[in-house]
Amino acid sequence: MARVRIYDLLPERVLVTRESARSIQPALAAAFAAGDGEVILDFTDVAGVTPSFVDEILAVLEECIGSGPQSRLSIVFLNPPTRLSAKFEAVDRAHALRIVEDRGGAWVVTRQYTPAVG
């Protein structure tokens, strides 16, 4: 599993913009390739993130992993700067993903598929 220390790529205490999330796309793509689809995003030293930043990070991650159900997905937001809240949960649903907070406070991202009706 590859590990990306977000503060090393974006040395800011609060991550606000979509552009900042988009700027680290090459590093995230390289981490996914090296980790075979398994990545830890370490938010140590980051004091805050906005829903816009998280939304764009999820979009970048989707681009890295592809959209098929066979695409491997294992993403952990380690040391997130805030507890998981309804506003972040709303962002994940827009990407057909699910974020849950584990006992240690990390956010674990999984796919959220609905069966085809037909």
N, C-alpha and C positions, 0 to 999 in steps of 0.2 A: 504494500500500500504506500503510495507516494504521499509526502507531506509538504504542504505549501504554507509558509509563514506569511500571512497577509501583510503584516506591518513591514516586513522586509521589502515587499513590492510597493506598498503604499504607506510610506511613513507619516501617516496622519492619525491623530487620535480619534477623529470622528469621520466615518466614511459616509458621504451623503449622496454623491451624484452617480448617475448611470455611466457617465463618461469615465469615472475612476474605475468602476467595475469592468468596463469594456477594455480599459488600458492594460489589464493584466491577463487578457485572453490568451496571449501566446504562452505565458507561464502555466496557465491552467491546462491548456492543450498538451503541453509537454509533460506535465504531471500525470495527466490521464493516460498518455501513451506509455510512460514509464511505470505507472502503477497498474496497468492493465484494467483501467476503468475504476480503480479504487483510489480515492483521494481523501486526505484529511486536510481541511482548511483550518489552520490554526490562527485564531484571532487574538492571541496573547498581545498585550500592549495596545489594543484597540479599545477605546472607551465607549464607542457608540456606532451603530449602523442605522440607516433609514430603510423603510420598506422599498424605496426606489433602488437603493444600492443592492439589496437582497434580490429584488425582482430581476435586476440586470445580471447579477451573478448567476441566478438560476437559468436565465436565457443563455448565457455563455456556456454554462455546464451542459445544457441540452444540446447545444451545437457541438460540443466536444464528444458527447457520448452517442449521439444519434437518437432516433425516435422509436426504433423498433423494440418490441418486447424482449428480443433476444440480446439487446445491447446491455452490457454489464453496467450496473449502477451501484456504487457504494460510496456515498459522500457523507462525511461527518464535519460539522462546524464545531471545532473544538474551542473551548474557552470563548463562547460568544459573549459579547459585551452586555447582553441583556437577556432576560428570561424570554422564552417564546411567548408571544401574545397573539391575540386574534388578528391583529393587522398583518403579522407575518404569515399566519396560517391562511389568510385570504390570498396572499401573494402566491403561496405554493399551489393552491388549487387552480390558479390561472395557468399553471404549467403542467397540470396533471401529475403533480408530485405531492408527496406528503412529508411534512416535517414534524417530527415528534422530539420532545425533550427527554433524554434518558435520565437516570437517577443522578448522574454526575453533572448534569446541566448541559451536556453537549447536545447539539441538534443533529438528528439522524435523518437523512433525506432518502426517501424511497419512491418508487414509481407508484402511481395510483391509477390502475386500469379499471375501466368498466367493461363488462362483457358486451360483445356486439349483440344487438337484438336483430333478429331477422328470420 
